[in-house]
């Protein structure tokens, strides 16, 4: 496994003003190994001996690569009775993986003697995201009563694309958890399968009254919206949607 990460961050504070910024990039590459081996059938209750952790029971040409970038910045400021806060961020995450999966018939799954079938399974996703928020608060004092009115808004979006290899890929053969078999390397195409755009926004308004040290009264309202749909990359047909 190889891991790399870089981070840059700064914070600044002045008279009633605070600002910050963070930027990060990370990358992980893992060669070989296997994420999971399924018991078969699920309703069968048997206990197997754990494999030797020093033995690579996955194929050497299996892999899992991830890479991500995150950037965010914000400011908080107070001027007299007014407090303003705002922040925004962007992130991008990518994952590609080639491992094995089990598939009917049952013999492809893990048996009590450690045998199981190997079918190459490629998967992955791209997630491109943006988020922002802003709020304004007005604070006043009337004798022993303190009043604060706040209006806040937030927005977020995700554009997610999923990847997989063709279900037509055939089983490589049978191996054993305790005596792994090495198969010739294959390179199944890992193609985009679905798109999922997500949009959400929320606006909040509150009025808070502090009536002394023991009583607080708050009133407010929230309005939010959410929209998501999953569509096929190949045909554009929408498989599901929520709003």
C-alpha positions in Angstrom: 0.0 0.0 0.0 1.3 3.5 -0.9 -0.2 6.6 0.7 0.5 10.2 -0.1 -1.1 13.3 1.4 -0.5 17.0 1.3 -2.2 19.7 3.4 -2.1 23.5 3.4 -4.0 25.5 6.0 -4.0 29.0 7.4 -6.1 30.9 9.9 -6.2 34.7 10.3 -7.8 36.6 13.2 -8.3 40.4 13.3 -10.5 42.9 15.1 -13.8 41.1 15.0 -12.9 39.1 11.9 -11.7 35.5 11.6 -10.8 33.8 8.2 -9.5 30.4 7.4 -8.6 28.2 4.4 -7.7 24.6 4.0 -6.5 22.6 1.0 -5.8 18.9 1.0 -4.9 16.2 -1.5 -4.6 12.5 -0.8 -3.9 9.4 -2.8 -3.8 5.7 -1.9 -2.7 2.8 -4.1 -3.2 -0.8 -3.0 -1.9 -3.7 -5.1 -3.2 -7.3 -4.6 -5.4 -8.4 -1.8 -9.1 -9.1 -1.7 -11.8 -7.1 0.1 -14.2 -9.9 1.0 -15.0 -13.6 0.5 -18.6 -14.6 0.9 -19.9 -17.6 2.9 -22.2 -20.0 1.0 -25.0 -20.5 1.5 -25.7 -17.6 3.9 -28.1 -19.7 6.0 -25.5 -22.4 6.6 -23.8 -21.9 9.9 -20.2 -23.2 10.0 -17.0 -21.8 11.3 -13.8 -21.9 9.2 -10.2 -21.4 10.4 -8.8 -17.9 9.7 -6.3 -17.7 6.8 -2.7 -16.9 7.4 -2.4 -13.1 7.3 1.0 -13.4 5.6 -0.6 -15.2 2.6 -2.0 -13.1 -0.2 -5.3 -14.9 -1.0 -6.2 -12.2 -3.6 -4.6 -12.0 -7.0 -1.4 -9.9 -7.3 -3.0 -7.9 -10.1 -6.0 -6.9 -8.1 -5.9 -3.2 -7.1 -7.7 -0.3 -5.4 -6.7 3.3 -6.2 -8.2 6.3 -4.5 -7.5 10.0 -5.0 -9.2 13.0 -3.5 -8.9 16.8 -3.3 -10.6 19.1 -0.8 -10.6 22.9 -0.6 -12.6 25.0 1.8 -12.5 28.6 3.0 -14.6 30.7 5.3 -15.0 34.0 7.2 -16.7 35.0 10.4 -17.1 38.8 11.2 -18.8 40.8 13.9 -19.5 44.5 13.4 -21.5 46.1 16.2 -24.8 44.2 16.5 -24.2 42.3 13.3 -22.5 38.9 12.9 -21.9 37.5 9.4 -20.6 34.0 8.7 -19.9 32.4 5.3 -18.0 29.4 4.1 -17.7 27.4 0.8 -15.9 24.2 -0.2 -15.2 21.9 -3.1 -14.1 18.3 -3.1 -13.5 15.6 -5.7 -13.1 11.9 -4.9 -12.2 9.2 -7.3 -12.0 5.4 -6.7 -11.1 2.5 -9.0 -11.0 -1.1 -7.8 -10.5 -4.5 -9.3 -11.1 -7.4 -6.9 -13.2 -10.5 -6.9 -16.9 -11.2 -6.3 -18.9 -14.3 -5.9 -21.9 -15.2 -8.0 -24.4 -18.0 -8.3 -24.2 -20.9 -8.4 -23.4 -21.4 -4.7 -20.1 -23.3 -5.3 -18.5 -20.0 -6.3 -18.8 -18.9 -2.7 -16.6 -19.9 0.2 -16.9 -23.6 1.2 -16.0 -25.1 4.6 -12.7 -26.5 3.1 -11.7 -23.0 1.9 -12.6 -23.4 -1.8 -14.3 -20.5 -3.6 -14.7 -19.2 -7.1 -13.0 -16.1 -8.4 -14.8 -13.7 -10.8 -13.0 -10.3 -11.5 -15.1 -7.4 -10.3 -14.3 -3.9 -11.3 -15.9 -0.9 -9.6 -15.5 2.7 -8.8 -17.0 6.2 -8.6 -16.3 9.9 -9.1 -17.9 12.3 -6.7 -17.6 16.0 -7.6 -19.1 18.1 -4.8 -19.6 21.8 -3.9 -21.1 23.3 -0.7 -21.7 26.8 0.6 -23.4 28.4 3.6 -24.0 31.9 4.8 -25.8 33.4 7.8 -26.5 36.9 9.2 -27.5 37.6 12.8 -28.7 40.8 14.4 -28.4 41.0 18.2 -30.1 43.6 20.4 -30.5 44.1 24.1 -33.7 45.7 25.6 -33.1 46.0 29.3 -32.9 42.4 30.7 -34.1 40.9 27.3 -31.7 39.8 24.7 -32.9 39.3 21.1 -31.1 37.6 18.2 -32.6 37.3 14.7 -30.8 34.9 12.3 -31.2 34.1 8.6 -29.1 31.3 7.2 -28.8 29.6 3.8 -27.0 26.5 2.7 -26.5 24.8 -0.6 -24.9 21.5 -1.7 -24.5 19.6 -4.9 -23.0 16.2 -5.7 -22.3 14.8 -9.2 -21.7 11.1 -8.7 -20.7 8.8 -11.5 -20.5 5.0 -10.8 -18.3 2.5 -12.6 -18.3 -1.3 -13.1 -17.0 -4.0 -15.4 -19.3 -6.0 -17.6 -21.4 -8.7 -15.9 -20.5 -10.9 -18.8 -17.0 -11.5 -17.4 -16.6 -15.2 -16.7 -15.3 -17.0 -13.6 -11.5 -17.3 -13.6 -11.6 -20.6 -11.7 -11.5 -22.0 -8.2 -8.9 -21.2 -5.5 -8.5 -21.9 -1.9 -8.3 -19.6 1.1 -5.4 -21.6 2.6 -3.7 -22.5 -0.7 -4.3 -19.6 -3.2 -4.1 -20.2 -6.9 -2.6 -17.6 -9.1 -4.6 -16.8 -12.3 -3.3 -15.2 -15.5 -3.8 -11.4 -15.3 -6.9 -10.0 -16.9 -7.8 -6.3 -17.5 -11.6 -6.0 -17.7 -12.8 -2.6 -18.8 -14.2 -0.6 -15.9 -16.8 1.7 -17.6 -19.1 4.3 -16.3 -22.6 2.9 -15.6 -24.8 5.5 -13.9 -24.9 9.3 -13.2 -26.5 10.6 -10.1 -26.7 14.4 -9.7 -27.9 15.5 -6.2 -29.0 19.1 -5.3 -30.1 20.3 -1.9 -30.7 23.7 -0.3 -32.0 25.0 3.0 -33.1 28.4 4.3 -33.6 29.0 8.0 -35.0 32.0 9.9 -35.0 32.2 13.7 -35.8 34.7 16.4 -34.4 34.0 19.9 -35.4 35.8 23.1 -33.4 35.4 26.3 -35.7 36.4 29.1 -33.2 36.5 31.9 -30.9 33.6 32.8 -33.6 30.9 33.1 -36.0 31.4 30.2 -35.3 31.3 26.4 -38.0 31.5 23.7 -37.2 30.7 20.1 -39.4 30.7 17.0 -38.4 30.1 13.4 -39.0 28.3 10.2 -37.1 26.0 7.8 -37.6 25.5 4.1 -35.5 22.9 2.3 -35.4 21.2 -1.1 -33.8 18.0 -2.3 -33.5 16.6 -5.8 -31.7 13.4 -6.9 -32.0 11.1 -9.9 -30.1 8.1 -11.2 -29.7 7.6 -14.9 -27.9 5.2 -17.2 -24.8 6.5 -18.9 -25.4 4.3 -21.9 -29.0 5.1 -22.5 -29.8 8.2 -20.5 -32.9 6.5 -19.0 -33.7 7.7 -15.5 -33.9 4.6 -13.2 -35.0 6.4 -10.1 -35.6 9.9 -8.8 -36.4 11.7 -5.5 -37.4 15.3 -4.8 
